[in-house]
Amino acid sequence: MRDLSAGPSLLSVNTATVRKQAGLLEIIEACARHGIAAISPWRDQVAAVGLERAARAIKDAGLKLSGYCRGGLFPATGEHVMAARDDNRRAVDEAAALGAPCLILVAGGLPQFARPGSTPSKDLLGARTMIEDGIAELLAHAREARLPLALEPLHPMYAADRAAVNTLAQALDMADRLDPGGRDLGVAVDVYHTWWDPDLYAGIARAGRDHRLLAYHVCDWLVPTKDMLNDRGMMGDGVVDLRRIRRAVEDAGYTGLIEAEIFSDHWWAQPIDHVLATCVERYRSVV
Amino acid sequence: MRDLSAGPSLLSVNTATVRKQAGLLEIIEACARHGIAAISPWRDQVAAVGLERAARAIKDAGLKLSGYCRGGLFPATGEHVMAARDDNRRAVDEAAALGAPCLILVAGGLPQFARPGSTPSKDLLGARTMIEDGIAELLAHAREARLPLALEPLHPMYAADRAAVNTLAQALDMADRLDPGGRDLGVAVDVYHTWWDPDLYAGIARAGRDHRLLAYHVCDWLVPTKDMLNDRGMMGDGVVDLRRIRRAVEDAGYTGLIEAEIFSDHWWAQPIDHVLATCVERYRSVV
């Protein structure tokens, strides 16, 4: 197990963690100031400053990338199918232009939530078929761009409105079907989404064995969780056994960055330097 | 698939659905008035009127039972272990005295939440071992009382504080280990907790094949869900494909009652007759 105590040389901060406090350029500067190794930026933040300027600022600050957020939201009907396809291709191209190691895919839930305006449906199995079809199509484009796709299973509480891919096993099964023996479609393991899963450790081992572990995200699960979307905990403040999960991830061969991704009204209300300093401190002591 | 349109002859109402509006005796009377076939009462409601009086009122009203709520909350440390054991044995005895077909088991999460005062822990796997040990011990008592136990997997969003048994497969695996080939430990399938599960249909078929389908609970999943605990939807108001799940349950051989269990601040604020009439109408039209 890697020793993280010396400093944040493997720490990445997902820029949504401080999205209420600052724009992308300021976030980049602040992360560099705290010695943080990398970021994972969001498309809207990149768009706000322009792709080239964002790429240059990241490079100038000496930051790496742990991913690019995000593609996906595949379930759609009517004209939204084509719009989703085009949007996802642009996401791949942007990730490649930024030099990101992967594009994070959030699958999308039922079509009326994934792509508003689509025909409402309760057909969760149908949505999963749309997801698989959508990834299959995007994969061809991603291969041309030499940009791996990282499918991120989301917590089951988001199955309806955010992602109908809800377990690591489900994501890996999909990857096996779409990218057999390959390295173009992997998974992102986020403790918030997966910590509860009885098959988590088996899934991590499988993902490692099959070279599909493309990203590892940390935060914490608070009790009580007051908001299903924006009440994630800072590492160490909740009940997730972070050390045990990281050990499993590293035992499975993962040697990449560790990305802190915290959607939290509490932390969005704190000064950016306090949030980043806390991320670094917790990364060193409890992750 | 059974035709429910004629009337609520297979409908059970979990008494928590109207717990804010009335006490048990009034709920019994109201359910009988609406032609509802059965109830599933809670221990605190029974205790408030006394076990014998509750049993007599249920019988006098001509109501069946679909279950008794609830035993479980196994993870504990120190003196709380024995207290949990004794409490669960009493729950079995009460269920038997009432003539309930099964005792619903909610497994409990981490020990500090399952049995407050227990030593705090982040060891989810350890909690699961405590659950399995607790069920094993309770099973001996339940067999003597000839009272089947129905382990209910709860939604993963409750893994920390309510139940660390979170998928049907996990519950069935546990049942296979503790009650191989037996009929003393089964499962309760609740659409709210399981609708998202990629393995739901496989799990239902397996549960049926192994004669472990002891209870079937319905409500709905709302989007957005405003509260993790008390914002369940009335059947038909959410995104759950109720017909598809019931078809699977009945194809798996289930011939029992269909229990409406709705924890909802919205429905608790409605008059009891409106809630029960709506349950009956939705049972006939969308369940």
Boltz contact constraints between the chains, C-beta under 6 A:
constraints:
  - contact:
      token1: [A, 122]
      token2: [B, 239]
      max_distance: 6.0
  - contact:
      token1: [A, 122]
      token2: [B, 241]
      max_distance: 6.0
  - contact:
      token1: [A, 156]
      token2: [B, 156]
      max_distance: 6.0
  - contact:
      token1: [A, 156]
      token2: [B, 196]
      max_distance: 6.0
  - contact:
      token1: [A, 157]
      token2: [B, 157]
      max_distance: 6.0
  - contact:
      token1: [A, 159]
      token2: [B, 196]
      max_distance: 6.0
  - contact:
      token1: [A, 160]
      token2: [B, 223]
      max_distance: 6.0
  - contact:
      token1: [A, 160]
      token2: [B, 239]
      max_distance: 6.0
  - contact:
      token1: [A, 161]
      token2: [B, 223]
      max_distance: 6.0
  - contact:
      token1: [A, 166]
      token2: [B, 196]
      max_distance: 6.0
  - contact:
      token1: [A, 170]
      token2: [B, 198]
      max_distance: 6.0
  - contact:
      token1: [A, 196]
      token2: [B, 156]
      max_distance: 6.0
  - contact:
      token1: [A, 196]
      token2: [B, 159]
      max_distance: 6.0
  - contact:
      token1: [A, 196]
      token2: [B, 166]
      max_distance: 6.0
  - contact:
      token1: [A, 198]
      token2: [B, 170]
      max_distance: 6.0
  - contact:
      token1: [A, 223]
      token2: [B, 160]
      max_distance: 6.0
  - contact:
      token1: [A, 223]
      token2: [B, 161]
      max_distance: 6.0
  - contact:
      token1: [A, 239]
      token2: [B, 122]
      max_distance: 6.0
  - contact:
      token1: [A, 239]
      token2: [B, 160]
      max_distance: 6.0
  - contact:
      token1: [A, 241]
      token2: [B, 122]
      max_distance: 6.0
